[in-house]
Amino acid sequence: MLHFWSLSVEEQFYFVWPLLLSVSLFGVALHRHRRAAARCERRLLAVMLLLALASLAYSIRLTATAPTDAYFSPFTRAWELGLGATIAVCASTLGRIPEAGKVAMGWAGLVAIGVAAAAFSEQTPFPGFAGLLPTVGTGLAIVAGIGAGGSRLSVGRLLSLRPMFMIGDRSYAFYLWHWPVLILSAAYAGHALSVPVKLGLVAGAFVLSCFSYALVENPIRHRVRSRRTTALVVALCMAAFLGTSAVSLAGINHAAQRFDASSTGAPVTVLTARGPGTSTAKGALPAVIAAVRAVQRGAPIPAHLTPPIDKLGGVPRKYALPDPCIGHDVNPRFATRICRTGDVSAKKLIVLMGDSHAWMWLPAVVEMARRDHWAVVPLLRLGCTPGRWMGPAGDAGCEAWYRWAVRQVGALRPGVTLVTGSLSRAGVDSLVSAARTLQASGRVVVIGDPEGLEQSPVDGLLSRHASMATCATTWSSQTLQVGDEVARRAREEGAGFLGTRQLLCYERTCPAVIGHTIAWADNNHVSGTYSAWVAPAFRAAFLRATAR
């Protein structure tokens, strides 16, 4: 449902635009002469430019501080629609641009769109400044096509070819169809889809768009003749728009409150349909957003917390693992037992490698593996952070374990190796180097290490005046740079990156409690209960990371 956000933004613009026209062009209705019309047109243009510039400035500001809100907000996207409205208001003037100028503008606009399509990634802050490139490029291409005639060198010659014309007519229907087709197919398959399969699905989505264009769009557009029928269609469309908006808001609210569905406080050990939902490519989980909003309000700590505070602690040494995986030596030099968990009979294999910050994601990995029929081999060594695997800060025991683990991955040849660890700036090079080395044995995905809390959740929750605000930490932008650097460098090495910050934090704020669940076992380890509970969202991030 979230995919249809652009429809919402567009329809909100259509509600506001007629009102803006009515107010700005009021003088035309009163005076009905050319001078008044020109004066009101200038007034409308000034209002449009003022609102568009205000929206653009707000978009740039909010993209830097709250990118999810900036991406979906009508206030941060209004300038894009406002640019189109401005072009419409100025069409008579723009049509007088010399033909050579239109040729240059058209091809410059097409190049700008192409560069944005090829160069932008999920790491590009968007919309913000980046939104100017495709939006202004589109505006230039539109202006190039205003007016009669056209040079043989104009971009219109290319865009008016029959195949381009046909795709353009169906482009919005295609946009609406393609994402559900891809997402539902991946969910049904239970694993990342190959590029040929995705291309086939996109082709199928285009066929669907052709059907909906012929059977829905055109009949409504061409058969609505009478005023009575028009009024009926408008009323039905508005009712559908308001109804689906209400359903979407209710769904978002339900997702944000899913932790409240049960007040028993029993630990979550089995994942059900009442999971946390999945985050967008750029966004946080609805439950996390709700928790951060509670932090901002200074709301009280919810009742019936799970797990109970007295059961918190570091990562349980045997959590989600049978005894043979670890053995009974509390602090082995390095693990020598190779064992399987998850779907132990599966042919597909995931290796999870790292220190306790890899171990804390084992419940999520195991739940995902059982769902999608993967076996999981954990190669874990407590205390061996990436900075101690190699290099000047290397530790002899950790270096020996790391070399052993790399050999095991080479022998196992897993479908995916997940690697992570407790990160400091000094450990980034080691983690990236490990990802580079492990790629010789197959696909590698680096798991992001979330920033955690400044204090122990136990101390915060048991303090005299505990609240959601006192038990949360808001990190500076500088603190987040280590995690961002890992993401960037992992992708530069050709590895996948599985971001986990959005599973626990929003707008640089990390709450200790999300819903009724204590998310952190200590100030830097995710609790086992939360790790298992967030498995559906972890799985969605895994599918995105392995789809590259």
C-alpha positions as a Python dict, from the first residue, in 0.01 Angstrom:
ca = {
    (1, 'M'): (0, 0, 0),
    (2, 'L'): (288, 236, 73),
    (3, 'H'): (383, 220, -296),
    (4, 'F'): (78, 432, -379),
    (5, 'W'): (205, 729, -178),
    (6, 'S'): (260, 929, -498),
    (7, 'L'): (-112, 907, -575),
    (8, 'S'): (-182, 1062, -236),
    (9, 'V'): (61, 1350, -297),
    (10, 'E'): (-81, 1407, -645),
    (11, 'E'): (-444, 1409, -528),
    (12, 'Q'): (-364, 1649, -245),
    (13, 'F'): (-213, 1884, -504),
    (14, 'Y'): (-533, 1855, -710),
    (15, 'F'): (-736, 1964, -409),
    (16, 'V'): (-517, 2270, -347),
    (17, 'W'): (-447, 2380, -706),
    (18, 'P'): (-808, 2481, -800),
    (19, 'L'): (-836, 2682, -479),
    (20, 'L'): (-509, 2858, -558),
    (21, 'L'): (-630, 2933, -910),
    (22, 'S'): (-961, 3068, -780),
    (23, 'V'): (-796, 3307, -535),
    (24, 'S'): (-521, 3423, -771),
    (25, 'L'): (-745, 3472, -1077),
    (26, 'F'): (-1032, 3636, -893),
    (27, 'G'): (-968, 3964, -1075),
    (28, 'V'): (-1030, 3808, -1418),
    (29, 'A'): (-1385, 3715, -1320),
    (30, 'L'): (-1450, 4074, -1204),
    (31, 'H'): (-1289, 4275, -1485),
    (32, 'R'): (-1283, 4041, -1787),
    (33, 'H'): (-1022, 4225, -1991),
    (34, 'R'): (-672, 4146, -2111),
    (35, 'R'): (-484, 4376, -1873),
    (36, 'A'): (-657, 4227, -1568),
    (37, 'A'): (-590, 3878, -1698),
    (38, 'A'): (-218, 3952, -1744),
    (39, 'R'): (-199, 4106, -1397),
    (40, 'C'): (-367, 3802, -1237),
    (41, 'E'): (-143, 3566, -1432),
    (42, 'R'): (163, 3741, -1291),
    (43, 'R'): (8, 3720, -945),
    (44, 'L'): (-50, 3346, -989),
    (45, 'L'): (306, 3297, -1110),
    (46, 'A'): (446, 3485, -811),
    (47, 'V'): (239, 3276, -569),
    (48, 'M'): (344, 2953, -741),
    (49, 'L'): (712, 3041, -735),
    (50, 'L'): (695, 3146, -370),
    (51, 'L'): (526, 2821, -265),
    (52, 'A'): (753, 2606, -482),
    (53, 'L'): (1069, 2767, -343),
    (54, 'A'): (939, 2729, 13),
    (55, 'S'): (863, 2361, -53),
    (56, 'L'): (1209, 2307, -206),
    (57, 'A'): (1381, 2471, 91),
    (58, 'Y'): (1179, 2257, 332),
    (59, 'S'): (1261, 1946, 126),
    (60, 'I'): (1636, 2017, 145),
    (61, 'R'): (1619, 2078, 518),
    (62, 'L'): (1401, 1777, 605),
    (63, 'T'): (1598, 1540, 380),
    (64, 'A'): (1905, 1608, 595),
    (65, 'T'): (1728, 1544, 927),
    (66, 'A'): (1432, 1312, 858),
    (67, 'P'): (1473, 1153, 513),
    (68, 'T'): (1172, 921, 545),
    (69, 'D'): (936, 1207, 621),
    (70, 'A'): (1092, 1413, 342),
    (71, 'Y'): (1041, 1134, 92),
    (72, 'F'): (667, 1092, 153),
    (73, 'S'): (552, 1436, 266),
    (74, 'P'): (334, 1639, 28),
    (75, 'F'): (499, 1955, 159),
    (76, 'T'): (846, 1842, 49),
    (77, 'R'): (723, 1717, -290),
    (78, 'A'): (487, 2005, -377),
    (79, 'W'): (766, 2198, -553),
    (80, 'E'): (796, 1920, -813),
    (81, 'L'): (429, 1949, -906),
    (82, 'G'): (462, 2325, -868),
    (83, 'L'): (730, 2326, -1138),
    (84, 'G'): (485, 2164, -1379),
    (85, 'A'): (216, 2415, -1282),
    (86, 'T'): (460, 2702, -1339),
    (87, 'I'): (544, 2569, -1685),
    (88, 'A'): (171, 2554, -1764),
    (89, 'V'): (116, 2913, -1650),
    (90, 'C'): (411, 3033, -1859),
    (91, 'A'): (343, 2812, -2162),
    (92, 'S'): (262, 3100, -2401),
    (93, 'T'): (588, 3274, -2314),
    (94, 'L'): (799, 2957, -2317),
    (95, 'G'): (662, 2866, -2660),
    (96, 'R'): (847, 3167, -2807),
    (97, 'I'): (1193, 3034, -2711),
    (98, 'P'): (1410, 3003, -3028),
    (99, 'E'): (1421, 2656, -3179),
    (100, 'A'): (1794, 2614, -3115),
    (101, 'G'): (1734, 2685, -2748),
    (102, 'K'): (1458, 2424, -2734),
    (103, 'V'): (1684, 2164, -2894),
    (104, 'A'): (1954, 2225, -2633),
    (105, 'M'): (1702, 2227, -2347),
    (106, 'G'): (1537, 1904, -2462),
    (107, 'W'): (1855, 1701, -2486),
    (108, 'A'): (1993, 1851, -2163),
    (109, 'G'): (1672, 1749, -1987),
    (110, 'L'): (1688, 1394, -2124),
    (111, 'V'): (2053, 1360, -2019),
    (112, 'A'): (1966, 1487, -1668),
    (113, 'I'): (1694, 1224, -1634),
    (114, 'G'): (1931, 952, -1758),
    (115, 'V'): (2208, 1055, -1519),
    (116, 'A'): (1965, 1049, -1226),
    (117, 'A'): (1835, 705, -1324),
    (118, 'A'): (2186, 562, -1356),
    (119, 'A'): (2368, 739, -1073),
    (120, 'F'): (2114, 762, -792),
    (121, 'S'): (2102, 480, -537),
    (122, 'E'): (1938, 420, -201),
    (123, 'Q'): (2233, 610, -50),
    (124, 'T'): (2143, 928, -242),
    (125, 'P'): (1973, 1176, -4),
    (126, 'F'): (1638, 1223, -174),
    (127, 'P'): (1452, 1437, -260),
    (128, 'G'): (1651, 1739, -130),
    (129, 'F'): (1906, 1883, -371),
    (130, 'A'): (1917, 1552, -561),
    (131, 'G'): (1551, 1589, -660),
    (132, 'L'): (1641, 1891, -872),
    (133, 'L'): (1825, 1681, -1133),
    (134, 'P'): (1540, 1458, -1263),
    (135, 'T'): (1267, 1715, -1194),
    (136, 'V'): (1433, 2008, -1371),
    (137, 'G'): (1541, 1767, -1647),
    (138, 'T'): (1178, 1669, -1699),
    (139, 'G'): (1077, 2035, -1700),
    (140, 'L'): (1335, 2114, -1969),
    (141, 'A'): (1212, 1826, -2186),
    (142, 'I'): (853, 1950, -2152),
    (143, 'V'): (945, 2310, -2239),
    (144, 'A'): (1134, 2184, -2545),
    (145, 'G'): (809, 2037, -2676),
    (146, 'I'): (592, 2348, -2632),
    (147, 'G'): (478, 2510, -2956),
    (148, 'A'): (422, 2398, -3310),
    (149, 'G'): (679, 2252, -3545),
    (150, 'G'): (1013, 2134, -3419),
    (151, 'S'): (1363, 2084, -3550),
    (152, 'R'): (1479, 1750, -3684),
    (153, 'L'): (1737, 1756, -3403),
    (154, 'S'): (1482, 1806, -3127),
    (155, 'V'): (1432, 1548, -2856),
    (156, 'G'): (1066, 1541, -2955),
    (157, 'R'): (1159, 1342, -3266),
    (158, 'L'): (1278, 1059, -3044),
    (159, 'L'): (1002, 1084, -2786),
    (160, 'S'): (724, 1094, -3046),
    (161, 'L'): (819, 760, -3201),
    (162, 'R'): (534, 512, -3177),
    (163, 'P'): (696, 279, -2916),
    (164, 'M'): (790, 574, -2694),
    (165, 'F'): (442, 723, -2735),
    (166, 'M'): (283, 391, -2639),
    (167, 'I'): (502, 349, -2330),
    (168, 'G'): (442, 710, -2229),
    (169, 'D'): (65, 669, -2239),
    (170, 'R'): (88, 369, -2008),
    (171, 'S'): (379, 488, -1796),
    (172, 'Y'): (186, 574, -1481),
    (173, 'A'): (-15, 252, -1491),
    (174, 'F'): (318, 74, -1540),
    (175, 'Y'): (460, 253, -1237),
    (176, 'L'): (163, 144, -1023),
    (177, 'W'): (186, -219, -1134),
    (178, 'H'): (558, -291, -1139),
    (179, 'W'): (638, -267, -766),
    (180, 'P'): (359, -491, -629),
    (181, 'V'): (446, -749, -897),
    (182, 'L'): (813, -754, -793),
    (183, 'I'): (752, -746, -417),
    (184, 'L'): (473, -1005, -405),
    (185, 'S'): (670, -1240, -632),
    (186, 'A'): (978, -1218, -409),
    (187, 'A'): (764, -1276, -100),
    (188, 'Y'): (601, -1578, -262),
    (189, 'A'): (935, -1722, -377),
    (190, 'G'): (1089, -1666, -34),
    (191, 'H'): (1430, -1566, -171),
    (192, 'A'): (1595, -1297, -380),
    (193, 'L'): (1499, -1314, -748),
    (194, 'S'): (1751, -1324, -1031),
    (195, 'V'): (1781, -1040, -1280),
    (196, 'P'): (1624, -1240, -1570),
    (197, 'V'): (1326, -1328, -1349),
    (198, 'K'): (1287, -964, -1247),
    (199, 'L'): (1299, -852, -1610),
    (200, 'G'): (1031, -1108, -1694),
    (201, 'L'): (815, -981, -1409),
    (202, 'V'): (860, -621, -1523),
    (203, 'A'): (752, -724, -1873),
    (204, 'G'): (446, -890, -1719),
    (205, 'A'): (372, -573, -1522),
    (206, 'F'): (377, -378, -1848),
    (207, 'V'): (123, -620, -1996),
    (208, 'L'): (-97, -559, -1690),
    (209, 'S'): (-60, -183, -1741),
    (210, 'C'): (-178, -222, -2102),
    (211, 'F'): (-489, -406, -1982),
    (212, 'S'): (-570, -152, -1709),
    (213, 'Y'): (-510, 134, -1954),
    (214, 'A'): (-750, -18, -2206),
    (215, 'L'): (-1015, -145, -1965),
    (216, 'V'): (-1011, 118, -1688),
    (217, 'E'): (-839, 444, -1779),
    (218, 'N'): (-964, 498, -2133),
    (219, 'P'): (-1326, 394, -2070),
    (220, 'I'): (-1349, 644, -1782),
    (221, 'R'): (-1175, 917, -1981),
    (222, 'H'): (-1371, 877, -2305),
    (223, 'R'): (-1716, 763, -2195),
    (224, 'V'): (-1786, 1027, -1931),
    (225, 'R'): (-1998, 1269, -2137),
    (226, 'S'): (-2283, 1411, -1933),
    (227, 'R'): (-2247, 1646, -1639),
    (228, 'R'): (-2445, 1406, -1426),
    (229, 'T'): (-2212, 1117, -1508),
    (230, 'T'): (-1911, 1339, -1452),
    (231, 'A'): (-2039, 1442, -1110),
    (232, 'L'): (-2106, 1077, -1022),
    (233, 'V'): (-1756, 967, -1128),
    (234, 'V'): (-1596, 1255, -935),
    (235, 'A'): (-1800, 1168, -624),
    (236, 'L'): (-1704, 799, -650),
    (237, 'C'): (-1336, 885, -703),
    (238, 'M'): (-1333, 1118, -403),
    (239, 'A'): (-1507, 855, -190),
    (240, 'A'): (-1255, 593, -301),
    (241, 'F'): (-965, 832, -237),
    (242, 'L'): (-1085, 922, 112),
    (243, 'G'): (-1170, 560, 190),
    (244, 'T'): (-836, 417, 81),
    (245, 'S'): (-656, 698, 263),
    (246, 'A'): (-842, 609, 581),
    (247, 'V'): (-764, 240, 533),
    (248, 'S'): (-394, 321, 472),
    (249, 'L'): (-374, 543, 780),
    (250, 'A'): (-548, 277, 986),
    (251, 'G'): (-301, 19, 857),
    (252, 'I'): (-4, 239, 943),
    (253, 'N'): (-147, 307, 1288),
    (254, 'H'): (-208, -65, 1337),
    (255, 'A'): (150, -141, 1238),
    (256, 'A'): (279, 120, 1479),
    (257, 'Q'): (75, -27, 1761),
    (258, 'R'): (132, -398, 1691),
    (259, 'F'): (338, -436, 2004),
    (260, 'D'): (27, -332, 2196),
    (261, 'A'): (-177, -620, 2056),
    (262, 'S'): (-98, -833, 2356),
    (263, 'S'): (-76, -711, 2715),
    (264, 'T'): (33, -1042, 2864),
    (265, 'G'): (400, -947, 2857),
    (266, 'A'): (498, -1301, 2755),
    (267, 'P'): (826, -1325, 2565),
    (268, 'V'): (784, -1359, 2189),
    (269, 'T'): (935, -1689, 2085),
    (270, 'V'): (727, -1771, 1775),
    (271, 'L'): (684, -1523, 1489),
    (272, 'T'): (328, -1476, 1372),
    (273, 'A'): (146, -1245, 1132),
    (274, 'R'): (160, -983, 1409),
    (275, 'G'): (521, -907, 1322),
    (276, 'P'): (672, -562, 1297),
    (277, 'G'): (612, -518, 925),
    (278, 'T'): (895, -418, 699),
    (279, 'S'): (1072, -91, 652),
    (280, 'T'): (1105, 88, 323),
    (281, 'A'): (1444, 108, 153),
    (282, 'K'): (1504, 432, 327),
    (283, 'G'): (1262, 427, 621),
    (284, 'A'): (1230, 296, 974),
    (285, 'L'): (977, 45, 1102),
    (286, 'P'): (639, 190, 1195),
    (287, 'A'): (681, 56, 1550),
    (288, 'V'): (1019, 230, 1579),
    (289, 'I'): (875, 557, 1452),
    (290, 'A'): (593, 530, 1709),
    (291, 'A'): (848, 467, 1986),
    (292, 'V'): (1056, 770, 1884),
    (293, 'R'): (744, 986, 1879),
    (294, 'A'): (675, 862, 2234),
    (295, 'V'): (1032, 963, 2327),
    (296, 'Q'): (972, 1310, 2184),
    (297, 'R'): (652, 1341, 2390),
    (298, 'G'): (826, 1221, 2706),
    (299, 'A'): (569, 941, 2734),
    (300, 'P'): (581, 699, 3028),
    (301, 'I'): (738, 354, 2996),
    (302, 'P'): (473, 103, 2879),
    (303, 'A'): (359, -170, 3116),
    (304, 'H'): (411, -545, 3069),
    (305, 'L'): (761, -523, 2922),
    (306, 'T'): (913, -826, 2755),
    (307, 'P'): (1158, -971, 2833),
    (308, 'P'): (1131, -888, 3206),
    (309, 'I'): (1403, -647, 3318),
    (310, 'D'): (1560, -907, 3547),
    (311, 'K'): (1609, -1138, 3246),
    (312, 'L'): (1813, -889, 3049),
    (313, 'G'): (2186, -926, 3007),
    (314, 'G'): (2440, -963, 2732),
    (315, 'V'): (2391, -1191, 2437),
    (316, 'P'): (2300, -1537, 2576),
    (317, 'R'): (2588, -1766, 2497),
    (318, 'K'): (2368, -2046, 2369),
    (319, 'Y'): (2074, -1845, 2239),
    (320, 'A'): (1915, -2019, 1939),
    (321, 'L'): (2203, -2270, 1927),
    (322, 'P'): (2220, -2632, 2040),
    (323, 'D'): (2503, -2722, 2277),
    (324, 'P'): (2720, -2893, 2014),
    (325, 'C'): (2761, -2561, 1832),
    (326, 'I'): (2946, -2402, 2122),
    (327, 'G'): (3063, -2670, 2357),
    (328, 'H'): (3100, -2621, 2730),
    (329, 'D'): (3420, -2420, 2746),
    (330, 'V'): (3312, -2071, 2852),
    (331, 'N'): (3597, -1898, 2668),
    (332, 'P'): (3740, -2122, 2396),
    (333, 'R'): (4046, -2003, 2206),
    (334, 'F'): (3824, -2025, 1904),
    (335, 'A'): (3522, -2237, 1813),
    (336, 'T'): (3614, -2569, 1659),
    (337, 'R'): (3267, -2715, 1623),
    (338, 'I'): (3085, -2669, 1291),
    (339, 'C'): (2714, -2727, 1333),
    (340, 'R'): (2391, -2630, 1165),
    (341, 'T'): (2080, -2457, 1287),
    (342, 'G'): (1779, -2307, 1108),
    (343, 'D'): (1644, -2558, 855),
    (344, 'V'): (1922, -2809, 916),
    (345, 'S'): (1821, -3032, 622),
    (346, 'A'): (1820, -2748, 366),
    (347, 'K'): (2069, -2741, 81),
    (348, 'K'): (2097, -2362, 85),
    (349, 'L'): (2346, -2237, 341),
    (350, 'I'): (2405, -1912, 528),
    (351, 'V'): (2720, -1856, 733),
    (352, 'L'): (2696, -1597, 1012),
    (353, 'M'): (3044, -1478, 1107),
    (354, 'G'): (3159, -1228, 1368),
    (355, 'D'): (3161, -1140, 1736),
    (356, 'S'): (2877, -1088, 1982),
    (357, 'H'): (2733, -817, 1755),
    (358, 'A'): (2685, -1087, 1491),
    (359, 'W'): (2556, -1328, 1756),
    (360, 'M'): (2278, -1087, 1860),
    (361, 'W'): (2124, -1118, 1511),
    (362, 'L'): (2126, -1498, 1522),
    (363, 'P'): (1760, -1522, 1638),
    (364, 'A'): (1652, -1311, 1338),
    (365, 'V'): (1874, -1510, 1101),
    (366, 'V'): (1742, -1843, 1234),
    (367, 'E'): (1378, -1738, 1204),
    (368, 'M'): (1441, -1615, 850),
    (369, 'A'): (1625, -1936, 764),
    (370, 'R'): (1339, -2154, 885),
    (371, 'R'): (1094, -1945, 684),
    (372, 'D'): (1296, -1964, 361),
    (373, 'H'): (1459, -2306, 408),
    (374, 'W'): (1820, -2212, 470),
    (375, 'A'): (2061, -2393, 694),
    (376, 'V'): (2273, -2164, 914),
    (377, 'V'): (2632, -2225, 1023),
    (378, 'P'): (2740, -1981, 1297),
    (379, 'L'): (3110, -1893, 1314),
    (380, 'L'): (3112, -1672, 1622),
    (381, 'R'): (3377, -1564, 1868),
    (382, 'L'): (3281, -1340, 2159),
    (383, 'G'): (3509, -1041, 2206),
    (384, 'C'): (3677, -1072, 1868),
    (385, 'T'): (3574, -741, 1717),
    (386, 'P'): (3676, -672, 1355),
    (387, 'G'): (3951, -439, 1472),
    (388, 'R'): (4119, -739, 1640),
    (389, 'W'): (4101, -972, 1337),
    (390, 'M'): (4405, -827, 1161),
    (391, 'G'): (4629, -525, 1133),
    (392, 'P'): (4819, -324, 1395),
    (393, 'A'): (4551, -373, 1662),
    (394, 'G'): (4521, -746, 1595),
    (395, 'D'): (4494, -993, 1880),
    (396, 'A'): (4672, -1328, 1844),
    (397, 'G'): (4371, -1534, 1950),
    (398, 'C'): (4129, -1337, 1733),
    (399, 'E'): (4364, -1345, 1435),
    (400, 'A'): (4384, -1725, 1465),
    (401, 'W'): (4005, -1752, 1491),
    (402, 'Y'): (3958, -1522, 1191),
    (403, 'R'): (4195, -1728, 970),
    (404, 'W'): (4016, -2044, 1081),
    (405, 'A'): (3673, -1894, 1006),
    (406, 'V'): (3783, -1781, 657),
    (407, 'R'): (3905, -2136, 584),
    (408, 'Q'): (3570, -2278, 697),
    (409, 'V'): (3379, -2041, 471),
    (410, 'G'): (3606, -2146, 183),
    (411, 'A'): (3531, -2511, 252),
    (412, 'L'): (3155, -2466, 306),
    (413, 'R'): (3096, -2244, -1),
    (414, 'P'): (2774, -2095, 142),
    (415, 'G'): (2511, -1922, -66),
    (416, 'V'): (2554, -1613, 153),
    (417, 'T'): (2805, -1517, 421),
    (418, 'L'): (2676, -1262, 671),
    (419, 'V'): (2961, -1083, 846),
    (420, 'T'): (2960, -810, 1109),
    (421, 'G'): (3100, -707, 1443),
    (422, 'S'): (3123, -432, 1700),
    (423, 'L'): (3254, -136, 1507),
    (424, 'S'): (3477, 156, 1583),
    (425, 'R'): (3640, 374, 1322),
    (426, 'A'): (3956, 167, 1359),
    (427, 'G'): (3769, -155, 1275),
    (428, 'V'): (3611, -38, 948),
    (429, 'D'): (3915, -133, 738),
    (430, 'S'): (3926, -481, 891),
    (431, 'L'): (3557, -549, 830),
    (432, 'V'): (3574, -427, 470),
    (433, 'S'): (3890, -630, 414),
    (434, 'A'): (3717, -939, 553),
    (435, 'A'): (3422, -885, 317),
    (436, 'R'): (3666, -858, 25),
    (437, 'T'): (3841, -1182, 127),
    (438, 'L'): (3520, -1378, 186),
    (439, 'Q'): (3383, -1291, -159),
    (440, 'A'): (3622, -1546, -304),
    (441, 'S'): (3391, -1810, -149),
    (442, 'G'): (3056, -1665, -258),
    (443, 'R'): (2808, -1389, -191),
    (444, 'V'): (2889, -1165, 110),
    (445, 'V'): (2655, -933, 296),
    (446, 'V'): (2785, -697, 565),
    (447, 'I'): (2535, -639, 848),
    (448, 'G'): (2530, -283, 978),
    (449, 'D'): (2609, -237, 1345),
    (450, 'P'): (2343, -15, 1511),
    (451, 'E'): (2468, 262, 1739),
    (452, 'G'): (2292, 143, 2057),
    (453, 'L'): (2235, 343, 2376),
    (454, 'E'): (2458, 563, 2590),
    (455, 'Q'): (2348, 391, 2912),
    (456, 'S'): (2236, 43, 3013),
    (457, 'P'): (1861, -5, 2957),
    (458, 'V'): (1838, -162, 3305),
    (459, 'D'): (1976, 154, 3467),
    (460, 'G'): (1744, 372, 3262),
    (461, 'L'): (1429, 166, 3317),
    (462, 'L'): (1485, 131, 3692),
    (463, 'S'): (1567, 497, 3750),
    (464, 'R'): (1328, 693, 3970),
    (465, 'H'): (1182, 916, 3699),
    (466, 'A'): (1213, 678, 3404),
    (467, 'S'): (1032, 772, 3083),
    (468, 'M'): (1066, 693, 2716),
    (469, 'A'): (1280, 1007, 2684),
    (470, 'T'): (1522, 924, 2967),
    (471, 'C'): (1572, 571, 2830),
    (472, 'A'): (1658, 678, 2474),
    (473, 'T'): (1969, 814, 2308),
    (474, 'T'): (1985, 1068, 2026),
    (475, 'W'): (2315, 1044, 1842),
    (476, 'S'): (2498, 1320, 1660),
    (477, 'S'): (2543, 1304, 1285),
    (478, 'Q'): (2916, 1249, 1340),
    (479, 'T'): (2848, 933, 1542),
    (480, 'L'): (2653, 786, 1251),
    (481, 'Q'): (2940, 840, 1008),
    (482, 'V'): (3112, 510, 1098),
    (483, 'G'): (2806, 306, 1005),
    (484, 'D'): (2753, 510, 689),
    (485, 'E'): (3116, 457, 588),
    (486, 'V'): (3084, 81, 631),
    (487, 'A'): (2774, 79, 408),
    (488, 'R'): (2948, 283, 139),
    (489, 'R'): (3272, 86, 138),
    (490, 'A'): (3100, -253, 151),
    (491, 'R'): (2908, -167, -164),
    (492, 'E'): (3221, -33, -330),
    (493, 'E'): (3376, -376, -273),
    (494, 'G'): (3077, -541, -441),
    (495, 'A'): (2934, -682, -117),
    (496, 'G'): (2574, -640, -9),
    (497, 'F'): (2487, -427, 291),
    (498, 'L'): (2208, -508, 535),
    (499, 'G'): (2124, -192, 728),
    (500, 'T'): (1990, -248, 1081),
    (501, 'R'): (1980, 110, 1210),
    (502, 'Q'): (1625, 154, 1079),
    (503, 'L'): (1516, -156, 1275),
    (504, 'L'): (1598, 18, 1604),
    (505, 'C'): (1635, 393, 1549),
    (506, 'Y'): (1466, 682, 1373),
    (507, 'E'): (1581, 1040, 1318),
    (508, 'R'): (1908, 954, 1501),
    (509, 'T'): (1710, 853, 1812),
    (510, 'C'): (1731, 498, 1950),
    (511, 'P'): (1468, 411, 2215),
    (512, 'A'): (1531, 141, 2475),
    (513, 'V'): (1169, 21, 2451),
    (514, 'I'): (980, -36, 2127),
    (515, 'G'): (615, -116, 2183),
    (516, 'H'): (623, -338, 2491),
    (517, 'T'): (957, -496, 2405),
    (518, 'I'): (1292, -399, 2555),
    (519, 'A'): (1495, -372, 2236),
    (520, 'W'): (1841, -371, 2397),
    (521, 'A'): (1994, -633, 2625),
    (522, 'D'): (2261, -383, 2728),
    (523, 'N'): (2378, -57, 2580),
    (524, 'N'): (2509, -214, 2257),
    (525, 'H'): (2347, -557, 2213),
    (526, 'V'): (1998, -615, 2075),
    (527, 'S'): (1787, -831, 2305),
    (528, 'G'): (1719, -1184, 2187),
    (529, 'T'): (1342, -1126, 2209),
    (530, 'Y'): (1357, -820, 1987),
    (531, 'S'): (1597, -987, 1742),
    (532, 'A'): (1349, -1272, 1691),
    (533, 'W'): (1051, -1038, 1675),
    (534, 'V'): (1205, -817, 1410),
    (535, 'A'): (1293, -1114, 1186),
    (536, 'P'): (1038, -1028, 910),
    (537, 'A'): (1192, -683, 865),
    (538, 'F'): (1544, -831, 887),
    (539, 'R'): (1442, -1078, 616),
    (540, 'A'): (1315, -798, 390),
    (541, 'A'): (1647, -616, 432),
    (542, 'F'): (1833, -941, 359),
    (543, 'L'): (1638, -989, 35),
    (544, 'R'): (1722, -636, -74),
    (545, 'A'): (2090, -681, 11),
    (546, 'T'): (2117, -1010, -182),
    (547, 'A'): (1920, -882, -481),
    (548, 'R'): (2206, -663, -602),
}
